[in-house]
Amino acid sequence: MAAVLDNPVAVRRVAMDLLARREHGRIELSRKLRQRGAPVELIEPALDRLAEEGLLSEARYLESFVRMRANAGYGPLRIREELSQRGLARDDIEQALRDSGFDWSEQLRAVWQRKFAGELPGDPRERARQGRFLSYRGYPLDMIGRLLRGAASDC
């Protein structure tokens, strides 16, 4: 049975339940609460209070999201786009990507190694196939080109 979100305590409880599962951004959490039937006039004060208490943090959300997606094999371009679609500020996204500490060329190499067993493309068709896959994953084309040319140490 769904909770009735008609008072501040109920809205806060549902918000905290969502935050207990994983980090959320303010916009994402607000959207989820609205989908569950919470009125906007109860959502914003609840989110303000959670932020004041340190339970809702955009910085933690960004850090968590970047780490999760990078560990899943996605590159900085894809992660940047996904965060932009979630309504986060571009400057905050760039800062989170810089602070992540990921070596994106090493990430690219690991994804390529897992998917293609380290086999450099033998013909243009295979090169295009590998390039499309890595590009879809969100890695810059210049890094992909260097990797597929065999200059992996220069990535």
MODELLER restraints for C-alpha pairs under 7 A, 6 or more apart:
rsr = mdl.restraints
at = mdl.atoms
rsr.add(forms.Gaussian(group=physical.xy_distance, feature=features.Distance(at['CA:5:A'], at['CA:11:A']), mean=5.43, stdev=0.5))
rsr.add(forms.Gaussian(group=physical.xy_distance, feature=features.Distance(at['CA:5:A'], at['CA:37:A']), mean=6.25, stdev=0.5))
rsr.add(forms.Gaussian(group=physical.xy_distance, feature=features.Distance(at['CA:5:A'], at['CA:38:A']), mean=4.96, stdev=0.5))
rsr.add(forms.Gaussian(group=physical.xy_distance, feature=features.Distance(at['CA:6:A'], at['CA:38:A']), mean=6.49, stdev=0.5))
rsr.add(forms.Gaussian(group=physical.xy_distance, feature=features.Distance(at['CA:8:A'], at['CA:42:A']), mean=5.84, stdev=0.5))
rsr.add(forms.Gaussian(group=physical.xy_distance, feature=features.Distance(at['CA:8:A'], at['CA:46:A']), mean=6.75, stdev=0.5))
rsr.add(forms.Gaussian(group=physical.xy_distance, feature=features.Distance(at['CA:11:A'], at['CA:38:A']), mean=6.60, stdev=0.5))
rsr.add(forms.Gaussian(group=physical.xy_distance, feature=features.Distance(at['CA:11:A'], at['CA:43:A']), mean=6.75, stdev=0.5))
rsr.add(forms.Gaussian(group=physical.xy_distance, feature=features.Distance(at['CA:11:A'], at['CA:46:A']), mean=6.98, stdev=0.5))
rsr.add(forms.Gaussian(group=physical.xy_distance, feature=features.Distance(at['CA:12:A'], at['CA:46:A']), mean=5.76, stdev=0.5))
rsr.add(forms.Gaussian(group=physical.xy_distance, feature=features.Distance(at['CA:23:A'], at['CA:60:A']), mean=7.00, stdev=0.5))
rsr.add(forms.Gaussian(group=physical.xy_distance, feature=features.Distance(at['CA:23:A'], at['CA:61:A']), mean=5.10, stdev=0.5))
rsr.add(forms.Gaussian(group=physical.xy_distance, feature=features.Distance(at['CA:24:A'], at['CA:61:A']), mean=5.62, stdev=0.5))
rsr.add(forms.Gaussian(group=physical.xy_distance, feature=features.Distance(at['CA:25:A'], at['CA:58:A']), mean=5.40, stdev=0.5))
rsr.add(forms.Gaussian(group=physical.xy_distance, feature=features.Distance(at['CA:25:A'], at['CA:61:A']), mean=5.79, stdev=0.5))
rsr.add(forms.Gaussian(group=physical.xy_distance, feature=features.Distance(at['CA:26:A'], at['CA:58:A']), mean=6.92, stdev=0.5))
rsr.add(forms.Gaussian(group=physical.xy_distance, feature=features.Distance(at['CA:27:A'], at['CA:87:A']), mean=6.74, stdev=0.5))
rsr.add(forms.Gaussian(group=physical.xy_distance, feature=features.Distance(at['CA:28:A'], at['CA:86:A']), mean=6.85, stdev=0.5))
rsr.add(forms.Gaussian(group=physical.xy_distance, feature=features.Distance(at['CA:30:A'], at['CA:43:A']), mean=6.55, stdev=0.5))
rsr.add(forms.Gaussian(group=physical.xy_distance, feature=features.Distance(at['CA:34:A'], at['CA:40:A']), mean=7.00, stdev=0.5))
rsr.add(forms.Gaussian(group=physical.xy_distance, feature=features.Distance(at['CA:50:A'], at['CA:56:A']), mean=5.38, stdev=0.5))
rsr.add(forms.Gaussian(group=physical.xy_distance, feature=features.Distance(at['CA:51:A'], at['CA:57:A']), mean=6.21, stdev=0.5))
rsr.add(forms.Gaussian(group=physical.xy_distance, feature=features.Distance(at['CA:62:A'], at['CA:96:A']), mean=6.11, stdev=0.5))
rsr.add(forms.Gaussian(group=physical.xy_distance, feature=features.Distance(at['CA:63:A'], at['CA:96:A']), mean=6.03, stdev=0.5))
rsr.add(forms.Gaussian(group=physical.xy_distance, feature=features.Distance(at['CA:63:A'], at['CA:100:A']), mean=6.81, stdev=0.5))
rsr.add(forms.Gaussian(group=physical.xy_distance, feature=features.Distance(at['CA:66:A'], at['CA:79:A']), mean=6.62, stdev=0.5))
rsr.add(forms.Gaussian(group=physical.xy_distance, feature=features.Distance(at['CA:66:A'], at['CA:97:A']), mean=6.90, stdev=0.5))
rsr.add(forms.Gaussian(group=physical.xy_distance, feature=features.Distance(at['CA:69:A'], at['CA:79:A']), mean=6.76, stdev=0.5))
rsr.add(forms.Gaussian(group=physical.xy_distance, feature=features.Distance(at['CA:73:A'], at['CA:107:A']), mean=6.80, stdev=0.5))
rsr.add(forms.Gaussian(group=physical.xy_distance, feature=features.Distance(at['CA:73:A'], at['CA:111:A']), mean=5.82, stdev=0.5))
rsr.add(forms.Gaussian(group=physical.xy_distance, feature=features.Distance(at['CA:74:A'], at['CA:137:A']), mean=5.02, stdev=0.5))
rsr.add(forms.Gaussian(group=physical.xy_distance, feature=features.Distance(at['CA:74:A'], at['CA:138:A']), mean=5.85, stdev=0.5))
rsr.add(forms.Gaussian(group=physical.xy_distance, feature=features.Distance(at['CA:75:A'], at['CA:104:A']), mean=6.76, stdev=0.5))
rsr.add(forms.Gaussian(group=physical.xy_distance, feature=features.Distance(at['CA:75:A'], at['CA:137:A']), mean=5.89, stdev=0.5))
rsr.add(forms.Gaussian(group=physical.xy_distance, feature=features.Distance(at['CA:75:A'], at['CA:138:A']), mean=4.29, stdev=0.5))
rsr.add(forms.Gaussian(group=physical.xy_distance, feature=features.Distance(at['CA:75:A'], at['CA:139:A']), mean=4.70, stdev=0.5))
rsr.add(forms.Gaussian(group=physical.xy_distance, feature=features.Distance(at['CA:76:A'], at['CA:138:A']), mean=5.94, stdev=0.5))
rsr.add(forms.Gaussian(group=physical.xy_distance, feature=features.Distance(at['CA:76:A'], at['CA:139:A']), mean=6.30, stdev=0.5))
rsr.add(forms.Gaussian(group=physical.xy_distance, feature=features.Distance(at['CA:77:A'], at['CA:138:A']), mean=4.57, stdev=0.5))
rsr.add(forms.Gaussian(group=physical.xy_distance, feature=features.Distance(at['CA:77:A'], at['CA:139:A']), mean=6.00, stdev=0.5))
rsr.add(forms.Gaussian(group=physical.xy_distance, feature=features.Distance(at['CA:77:A'], at['CA:140:A']), mean=6.90, stdev=0.5))
rsr.add(forms.Gaussian(group=physical.xy_distance, feature=features.Distance(at['CA:78:A'], at['CA:137:A']), mean=6.34, stdev=0.5))
rsr.add(forms.Gaussian(group=physical.xy_distance, feature=features.Distance(at['CA:78:A'], at['CA:138:A']), mean=4.10, stdev=0.5))
rsr.add(forms.Gaussian(group=physical.xy_distance, feature=features.Distance(at['CA:80:A'], at['CA:93:A']), mean=6.51, stdev=0.5))
rsr.add(forms.Gaussian(group=physical.xy_distance, feature=features.Distance(at['CA:83:A'], at['CA:93:A']), mean=6.95, stdev=0.5))
rsr.add(forms.Gaussian(group=physical.xy_distance, feature=features.Distance(at['CA:84:A'], at['CA:90:A']), mean=6.78, stdev=0.5))
rsr.add(forms.Gaussian(group=physical.xy_distance, feature=features.Distance(at['CA:105:A'], at['CA:143:A']), mean=6.88, stdev=0.5))
rsr.add(forms.Gaussian(group=physical.xy_distance, feature=features.Distance(at['CA:105:A'], at['CA:155:A']), mean=5.38, stdev=0.5))
rsr.add(forms.Gaussian(group=physical.xy_distance, feature=features.Distance(at['CA:108:A'], at['CA:139:A']), mean=6.93, stdev=0.5))
rsr.add(forms.Gaussian(group=physical.xy_distance, feature=features.Distance(at['CA:112:A'], at['CA:118:A']), mean=6.58, stdev=0.5))
rsr.add(forms.Gaussian(group=physical.xy_distance, feature=features.Distance(at['CA:120:A'], at['CA:148:A']), mean=6.07, stdev=0.5))
rsr.add(forms.Gaussian(group=physical.xy_distance, feature=features.Distance(at['CA:120:A'], at['CA:150:A']), mean=6.94, stdev=0.5))
rsr.add(forms.Gaussian(group=physical.xy_distance, feature=features.Distance(at['CA:121:A'], at['CA:127:A']), mean=4.89, stdev=0.5))
rsr.add(forms.Gaussian(group=physical.xy_distance, feature=features.Distance(at['CA:121:A'], at['CA:148:A']), mean=6.91, stdev=0.5))
rsr.add(forms.Gaussian(group=physical.xy_distance, feature=features.Distance(at['CA:131:A'], at['CA:144:A']), mean=6.46, stdev=0.5))
rsr.add(forms.Gaussian(group=physical.xy_distance, feature=features.Distance(at['CA:134:A'], at['CA:144:A']), mean=6.94, stdev=0.5))
rsr.add(forms.Gaussian(group=physical.xy_distance, feature=features.Distance(at['CA:135:A'], at['CA:141:A']), mean=6.65, stdev=0.5))
rsr.add(forms.Gaussian(group=physical.xy_distance, feature=features.Distance(at['CA:143:A'], at['CA:155:A']), mean=5.44, stdev=0.5))
rsr.add(forms.Gaussian(group=physical.xy_distance, feature=features.Distance(at['CA:146:A'], at['CA:152:A']), mean=6.21, stdev=0.5))
rsr.add(forms.Gaussian(group=physical.xy_distance, feature=features.Distance(at['CA:146:A'], at['CA:154:A']), mean=6.96, stdev=0.5))
rsr.add(forms.Gaussian(group=physical.xy_distance, feature=features.Distance(at['CA:146:A'], at['CA:155:A']), mean=5.96, stdev=0.5))
rsr.add(forms.Gaussian(group=physical.xy_distance, feature=features.Distance(at['CA:147:A'], at['CA:155:A']), mean=6.31, stdev=0.5))
